[in-house]
Amino acid sequence: MKNGQFIEINGKNLYVEVNDTNAEKAILYLHGGPGESCFDFTYHQTKRLGQNFRLIAFDQRGVCRSEGIGENEPFGLDDLVEDCEELRRSLGVKKWSLIGHSFGGYLAVLYALRYPDSIEKVIFEGPTFDFTYTAKALLEKTANLFGKYKMPEYQDKCLKLSDESSCSAKELVEGYMELSDFLEEKRMQIYTHNFNNPTDYNKYSDEQWEEFYDKSIIHYNRLREEGKIFESVLPLLKDIKLPCLLILGEHDIVTCPTQIETYKNDVQQGEIFMIENSGHTPHYEAANLFCDVVTDFLTKDV
């Protein structure tokens, strides 16, 4: 299969990339968001992980280059889980390992529990297991940046919201998104620490990226309205029987200490690797080391 093809999965055309290799082991990458893309991952890792693995990545249903979600079309979190399994069947993969980044880590938990026989190992890269904890951590980081850039009004709003015990996960996430937008071009400093290995987005025009973004917003809004994404999967970690690896960026706050501690205590076969000088995206901030860590974990015997 050539890189960058559309495959009909459960009635929707999904944009899928599969590197050309005869490697025995396969990896499925699940991007974050909700509503991001696999673009930056494949840009940096196809030439790295793709040397030794059959690397499979796709834009989730309704996201970026995949077919958009219609106004009256049924769509929810379960569709994303079922799309993963149907994609495996469509590609003829007997078993694969997962890399779930950010929200993709949340999705990986659900997929691994529903279809454990389809999966060898699970790698979580800066995952969100609980949107309440993640949103509070993001609000605190955002408050620090507002302080750094002399924006005390917004700093106070962030701190007040993060301390509000009566807010739901949805209210915290939406409040964070609204407040962080006031950082404008500085917003990426919430997530990225090492800017030395950027992604080149010039493959598509500004107009195309705008179109992709509009589709992704629909995807996110529909998941937000459904509300299932705001249910914590932390209690489910203890039920994962597969070997797991948690990859953390040294300066990432998305997977906050409470989530890390729960992973340590509850995942039965869980390892952790910390990548120094990296934020939320080690797969491009420390691309070579990320590849080495993933390769070592997936090729060693259980």
N, C-alpha and C positions, 0 to 999 in steps of 0.2 A: 504493500500500500504506500502511495506517495504521501509526503508530508502535506498537511493542510487540505484535508478532504472533508466533504460533508457526508455524514452517515445518518440515515433515518433511524432514530431510536424512539420507540414508543410513540410513533406518529409525528415526531419533530426532527427537523434537520439540525444536527449538532456539528459544530466545527471541531474536527479531531485531528491531532497531529500524532503520527507514529513514525519513529525513526526507522530507517531501513537497516535492519540487523538480524542476524540469525541467533542472537543471544538466547540462552535458555530461560533466563529469569526476566519477568516483565514487571514494570512499575506503572501504576496509575497515579497521576498527580491530580489532586483536588485543590483548586484555587480558592482564595478567600473572598471576602466581601461582607455579606452577600452582594454579588454583582461585579466583582473584579474580572480577571481574565487569566488565562494561562500564558499570555504573551511574554511577560518578563521572565517567567520560569524557563520556557523553552528557548528563549533568546540566549540565556546563560548556561543552561544545563543540557541541552540536546547534544552539544559538542563535547560535553564532559561525561555525564551519566550515560548518554546515548552510545558511548563507545563500548560499554560492557553490559548494557541492559536494553531490553525492548521497552523504550520509554514512550508512554502513552499519556497524552494530556489533551484536555478539551475545554472549551468554553461551555459552562453549564447551561442548561435549558434557559433560553430567553436572554442570554448574556452575550454582549460584544458581537462576535462574528457568527454565533449560532442564531437560528431562527427565533424571531421575537415572539412574545406571548400576546395572544389576541385579547381584546378587551373583555370578552365574555368567556374566555377559555378557562376551564378549570386548571388550577395550578397550586401546588403546595410543596412543603418540605419532602413529603413522601415521594413525589415525582423525582426529586434529585437522587434519592437513594435507589429507586428502581432504575433510573437511567444508567447508573454506574453498573449495575448487574447486567442489564440488557446489553450495554456496550461490551462487557466482557464476553458474553455469549456471541455477539455479532463478530467480534474479532477472533474468536476461536481460542481464547486464552483459557487454559485449564485453571490456573491459579496465578494471582499477581499480588505484589505488595503495594501498599498505599503510602503516599506522602500527602498528608493533609496540612495545608498552610492556613493559619488563622481560622476563619470560618470553615475552611476545608477540613480542619482537624475536628471540628464539631460534627461535620458530615461523615468523616471517617469513622467516628465512634458508632454512629447509627448504622452505617453500612457494615462495619465489622461485626456488629451484634446480630444483624439480620441475616447476613450471608457469610458466616465464619468459614465455611468450607470452600469459599471462593478466594480466600486470602491467606497468604503465607505470613507476612509480618506487617506491622503498622508503624509508620514514622509520623510523629506529630512535630511540625515546625511552627513554633510560636503560636500554639493553638488557643482558640477561645472555647473553653468548656462551659463557661457560665457568663452570660452577657452582663449580669449585674456586677460581678467582680471586675470584669474587663472594663466596663464603662466607668466605674469608679476610679480605676487606675489611670485610664486615659484622661479623665477629668483632672486628676491631680497633676499629671504630666503637662496637660494643657495650661493649667493654672501657673505652673512654673515658667512656661514660655511666655505667658502674658506678663508675668512679673519681670522677666528678662527684657522684654521689649516695652516696658513702661506703659502697660495697659491695665491699670489697677481695677477698673470697673469690671472688666471681663474676668480678671483673676478672681475677684470676690465672688462673681456669679458661679464660676467653676467650683470653687471650694464649698460654697453653700450647697450646690446641687449634689456634690459628691458626699456630703455629710448628711443629706436628707434620707432618713431611714424609711420614710413612708413611700418613696418613689418606686414604681415598678421598673423592671428591667427595660421595658419599652420606653418609659419616660426618661430614664437615664441615658439610653442610647441616643434617643432623638435630641435630648438636651445637649449631649456631647457634640453631636454632629452640627447642630446649629451654632454652638459657641465656637467650635474649632474653625468654622468657616471664616471667622473674623481674623484668623492668622494669615489668611490668603496664601501667598506663595511660601510662607514659612511653615505651613501646616505639615509638610512632610517631615519636619524635624521632630514631630511627635513619634514617628515610626523609624525613620532611617538615621543611623549613626555614621556609617561609613559611606561617603558619597564618591568614592574613588573608582567605582565600577558601575557607572550608570547604564541604563537600558536605552538603546537607540530606537525611538518610536517612529522614525521616518519612513518605515515601510508603508504606513498609511497616512493619508493627508489629514489635516486638521478637521476637515469636513467629515471624513470617515470616522475619526475618533469621536466626534460629536454625535454622530448617528449611533455608534456603538454605545456611547454613554447613555443616550436616551433610552435605548432598549434595556440596558442594565438597571436603570432606575425603576422601570416597570417591574422587573424581576424582584428587586429589593422591596418595593412597595407592596407587592402581592404577598411576599413572605412576612413582611411586617404586619400586614392586615390579618393574615391567618394567625399569627402569634406563636406558633409552635417553636420558632427559633429562640424565643425568650425563656423556654423551659431548660433548666440546667441539665447537662448530661454528666455532671460530676458524680452523681450517685450510680451511674451506669459503668463507670470505669472498672469497678471491681468485678464486673461480669465478663470483661474481655479476657479470653483465655489465650490469645495469640501473643507472641513476642512483640514488645513495643519499645520504641526509642523516642524520647522527647528531646528535640534539638531546640536549644534556647540561645538567642542572642544576648550577649552580656548586658546590653543597654535596653533590651526590650521590656516593656511593662504590660504588654497585652496578656501574657500568661503570668498573672500576678502571683505573689507568694502563696496565697491560699490555694490556688489551683495547682501549683507545683507540689505543695505538701500533700494534697489529696492524691495526686498521681503517684507520689512516692509511697504513700501508705496503702493504696488500694489496687494498683495495677499489679497483677500477679507475676508477670514476667517483664517488668519495666526497667529500662535503662535511661540515663540522662546524659547528655553531652552539652556543655556550655561552649559557645563560640565567642571568643574575645573580640573586641573591636567591631561588634556587629549590633544592629538593632533588630527590627522585626523581620527582616528579610535576608537571612544568611545565605539563601540560595543565590543571591547576586552580590551581597555585601562581602561575603567571603566564599566565593563560588568554588574555588579549588578545594578548600578545606571541607566545605559542605559535601562536595562530591566524594571526597575520601571517606568521610564519616559514614555517609549513606552506604557506600560500597562495602566498607568493612562490616557494617551491621548486616547487610543483606546476604553477604557471601559466607559468613561464618556459620558453623553448625550450631543448632539450638542446644 
